Amino acid sequence: MTTKKWNNHFSGNEQTINNKNSNNVKEDKHISFFQENVLDLKNEKYDEFCNSALEYAECLKEGNVTTSMIRKIYSRVLNANTVMEIKHLRPHFAYTAGRYEKNFVLKKFMNLLDFLAKNMEENNEQHLVNFKQFMEAIVAYRKYVGKDN
C-alpha cells in the first residue's frame, strides 16, 4: 500500500490518503485534465472531455459519491446566469465537502469545482457555458455508470 499526499483546499491542511488501488491515480489524472481544459474547452478536445467525464464518473461511483450528494450544487449551477453567481457557490462547495468530510473523493470533486469557479473570468460568458456543460456531463455520466451505492 502506498500513500499519497494532497492539499485539502478548504482548510489548507495537508492530509495523507491511503492509495489502495489505481482509482486515485485515474481520478487525479482526470482532475488535472479538467483543471487545464474545462474553462477554455476547445472543439478538438471535446471527445477527450467526454471520455474523461465518463471515466471520472466511474471514479465518483467507486468513491461512493451519489447523485443526491451533488444534486443541490448541480441545480444551483444550472440556475446561475453569470460568472459571479458561480463564484458565489464557492461556500456551497466547501459546505458539501464538509458535510461528507470522510468522503475524500467528494471532497476532491468539490475542490475541483472551487478551483474552476475561482479561475473563471468575470466577463467571460464562455467560462460560464463551459462550467455548466462540465457539471451536466459529470451528473449525466454519473447517472449512466450505474446505481448509487
DAFENZI-V582677 format. One record per pair of residues at least 12 apart in sequence whose ideal C-beta (glycine too) atoms are under 6 Angstrom apart, sorted by the first residue. I is the first residue (numbers start at 1). J is the second residue. Records with the same first field share a line. If there is no record, write none. Layout:
I: J + J
This chain:
1: 18
2: 19
3: 16
4: 17 + 19
9: 111
10: 94 + 97
17: 104
23: 59 + 62
26: 59
27: 59
30: 52 + 56
31: 112
33: 52
35: 115
38: 116 + 130 + 134
39: 127 + 130
41: 130
53: 137 + 138 + 141
54: 141
57: 141 + 142 + 145
58: 145
60: 142
61: 145
63: 105
64: 149
65: 105 + 106
66: 148
67: 142 + 143
74: 135 + 139
76: 89
77: 132 + 135
83: 120 + 122 + 127 + 128
86: 117 + 131
87: 117
90: 114 + 117
93: 110 + 113 + 114
96: 110
97: 110
116: 131
